[in-house]
C-alpha cells in the first residue's frame, strides 16, 4: 500500500491513510486516500463548514437576491466578497453582505424576532430586490429558531417577495461539501417548478454547477447562444432566482461542477426526466468535446464545429507560445474539489506542465480517483491536508507553482513558491478558449516573475550582490528555448483585452445569427 506518512504528522497516525504516492502501474482501488471523512482531532483542517458550502459557494452567486445569514457576524465574515462571482446586474450580490448579528442574549432568549426585523429592514433598504435567501448557522440551528416559519410570515405580510430558506448549519457533514448537497436538494424541493418560463427555442438547457468566477458563465453562455441554445437558468453563477425556479422546463441539464451540484441534476432527472450531460469548459480539447456533445444531443453539431474552428484558429498560437515556455515546470494542483480532475490531465497536455501533487479539501474519493488517474506517476495525492503537511510537501516536491486557495496560497508565498488562486482566479475568466490562454498567461507570469529573484535576496546582509542586474520575465523564460522557437512568427503572447467582459456584454443580435427573435430579448 503506497501510503505516504508526513514527518510532521507521525503524532497523528490516522493521517497516514489520507495520502498516497502514485506508483508505476498503480492499482487505484488499492491506492485511494481516505476521503470525505470528519477531520481527525489534532489536525488543523483548511476546510470550510457546511454553512459556508451552502451560502458562499452555491447560494450567493445568485444575482438578484438578498443573501442573509442568520447567526453571529463571525460566520458571515469568511463569506464576504472572497470569491469573484460576477453578475451582470452590477454585482449586487458581491457588494453587500447581510447578517442578523446574533449575540449572547439571542442565544438565551431566541432570535426569531431579530430575524423578522432584519428581513423587513433589508427589503426596505433595497426596494427593487424582491427575493431573499436565508442561511442557517450553527448558532441559530442549536437554539432551534424556526426560520421557515418566520419567512412564511414575512411573505404573507409583504406581497410580492419570495424567500428561500437553507437549513445547513456548519456542523452538518465533514466539510463544505455537505452544504453543497443540502442546498441543491432544498432548492429542488422548495423552489423548482414554482415558476413557468417562456420557452423560446427548440434547444433549452440549464447550465448547472457554474459560478461565473470572473465571468466564466458569461463566456460559456456566449458559446451556447452562438449555437442558438436558450440558457433557461444557470445554477447559480449570474443566475436569477426566478429563472432557477423554472429549471423543470429545460430539455437538458449541462453540468460543469459535478462535485457541488450533481445532486440537483440527479433530482431533475428522476422527477422531470431531464437528461444530464457532464461537460468541461477548461482546456481546448475538453471544451471542444463538450460543445460537440451538446451539439450532438440537439442535432446542431455543425454549429459547435464552427465555433471550435474559429476559436482554435484565433487562440491556439497564443496557447502554444506559453506551452513552449511552461513545458517541464512542476505544479501542485491543490484546489477544493472538482478542478482536481478538470485540470490534472489537460494542463499537462496543453501547457506542458507536470502535476507532481494533487490534493482536495472537500472532494470525495471519486474526485480523488479521477484526479490521481490524470496526474503524473509519482504524484503525491493528499486528502484534507493540514498546513504543516502542505509545507512539507512543498519543501519535498519543490514545485514551480501551486494552484490553491488564498489561505494556503499566502503561506506558499512566504516560502517563495508562487501560487495562483484556483478558486477566485488571478486574471480570469479561465474558461473558454481565450480564458485558457489567460490561465496559461497567469501561470507564466507567476513562475517567471522577476520578483522571485528579489525574494531570494538575503537583505539581512550588508552587501547584496547587484551584478545580476534587472531581468524581465521574457529573459528568464526564453533562455532555455532555441532561437527558432523563441522568435517563432507563428506563436505569440496573449493579445486579448485586459478585461474581456465589456465586449461580451455588449454583443448584439448580429453576433448570434442562430437565436430566434424571441431569444433576442434574453440579451442583456
Ligand atoms: S462552523 Fe458554524 S459557527 Fe463556524 S462559520 Fe460555520 S456556521 Fe458559523
Boltz pocket constraint, residues with backbone or C-beta under 6 A from the ligand:
constraints:
  - pocket:
      binder: B
      contacts: [[A, 49], [A, 50], [A, 51], [A, 52], [A, 71], [A, 74], [A, 75], [A, 136], [A, 137], [A, 138], [A, 139], [A, 168], [A, 169], [A, 170], [A, 171]]
      max_distance: 6.0
